[in-house]
Amino acid sequence: MAGQRSDLLTPARGVAVVALVFRAGPLYCALPLDEVVETMRPLVTRPLAGTAPYVLGLAILRGAPSPVIDVTRLLTGAEGEIERYVTVRAGRGTIALGTGPVLGVQEIEVEPPEGPSALFSGVSKSLIAAVGTVGDEPLLLLHSISAVPDEVWEAVGDDGEAGS
């Protein structure tokens, strides 16, 4: 996985974060707005053999091949219905996150994940920067940089062209 900076990415207790909020299957999720590049309709995505099940493949984003991650599958193991791509800056480049509906930009109050994240059985806790709520529902503030395995970045290649 790309290098993690969990000490820098985990907000302090009771901090308000401006974030893009979206659905990932049964979960409400958010990404800090400063990590988000854009949202778009799903693009043609070519499968990439030998990668984790949550890696949908590669799509051409703004002229460059980029990994596409199914956020629902990444977090829960279940295949998600992809309605939007949310592109984010990750450790080694831009990635597209396949999500459910995007609910918009909101200021959310979040807490470090120590206690409440225990409620999310089956969700990879290393991806959770903090937890908050949307109405009566729990919300996960995600670390986007830890979502792409090194072998996917290697398939994309350092020169910006997909590997074979």
N, C-alpha and C positions, 0 to 999 in steps of 0.2 A: 504494500500500500504506500501511497505517497506520504511524506513526512507529516506527522500530526503535531499541532501546536495547541493541545487541549488547554494548557494553562492560559494561553492568550485568547482562546475562543470561547471559554466558558464565562458567561456574564456573571457579575456579582449578584447577590440575593436582591430580588425586587427591582431589577433594572428594566427600564422601558427600552425596547428595541424596535426600530422601524424595519419591517420585514414584509416579504411577499408571502402571502398565505395561500395554500393550495391543499387539495385532497390527494391522498395516496391510499386508494382503497378505503378502508374504514377509518383511517387516521387523518387528522388535521395536522399539517406540517407547515413549517415556515423556514425561509432562508433570509439571513440578514440582507437588506436591500443593497448594501455595498458589494456583495458577492454576485448579484444578479446582473447579467448582461442584457437579456431580453426574453420575452415569451413569444411563442409562435405556434402555428399549427404543426402537427407532426410531419416530418419530412420523410422521404424515402430513406429507409435504413437497411443497410446490408449486413447480414449476419456475420459474426466473427467467430470461427470455430475455436474450440479450446479455451473459452473464457467462462467466467462464472455465470450461472443461470440468470442473474439480474442484469448482465450486459446484453443489451438488445443488438448491438453491433455498432457500425459506423455510419454517420450521416455527414453530408457536406454542409458545413455551416460557414457562410460567408467565404466560400471558396476553399476551405480547408477541411480535411477529414477530422471528425471529432467523435469520441465515444458517446454512446447513448445508454443511459442507465434507467431501468424500470424501478422507480423509487418504491413502489408498493412491494415488489419482489425483494428488493434490497432490505427493506425494513421488516417485512413479515414472512417472506418466503412464498407468498401467494402471488400469482400473476395478476398484474394490475391492468385496468382499462385505461389506455393512454388517450387523453383528450388534448393535451398541450405538451410542448417541449419548453422547458425553462432552461435557458443557457446560463451557466455560471462559470466564474473563474475558479479553476481548481489548481492544485499544486503544480501541475506540468502543462497546463493549457486550459482551453475552454471545453466544457462537456455539456451535453444536453441531458436533462433529467426528464424522463417521460413521467408525466403526472396525470392525475384526474383534473377536474376543473380548477382553474386559478380563481381565487376569491378576491384578489386585489392586494393593495398595499395597506397595511395596518400598523399602528403602534401597539405592540403587545408587551405586557408585563410578564417577565419570565423569572424563574428561580433556577439555581443550579440543579442538576439532575440527581443529586444524591438520594433523596427520599422518594419523590414522586415517580421517578423513572422506573422504580421497582414495580410499578403498576403495569408496565408495558412488557409483559412476558412475550418472548419470541422476537422482540425488537433488539437489534444490535445496539447495545448501550454506547459503544464507542462512537456512534454517529450522532448522538444526542448532545448538543451543547447546553440546552436548557429546556425547561418545560413551562408551559403557560396554559391559557384557556382561550377558547372561542365560545362565548356563551357558556353553556353548561358542559362543553366537551373539552377534553384535554388536547393540548397542542404540543408538538415536538419542534423545537428550534434545532435545525440540523447543522452539522459540520459538512460542508460539501467537499472539502479537499480530501477526505478519507474514503470517498466513494469509488475510486477507480483503481483496480489492481495494476501493478507495474506491467504485467504482461499485455494489458490493453494498450498502455502508452507505448510499449515497444512495438506493437502491431501498427500503431499510427506512424511511428518512425520519427526520428529527429528532424528530417528534412521536410515534414509536413505532408508527406505522401503515405498512404496506407501501405503497410507491409504485406507481403504475400504469405 
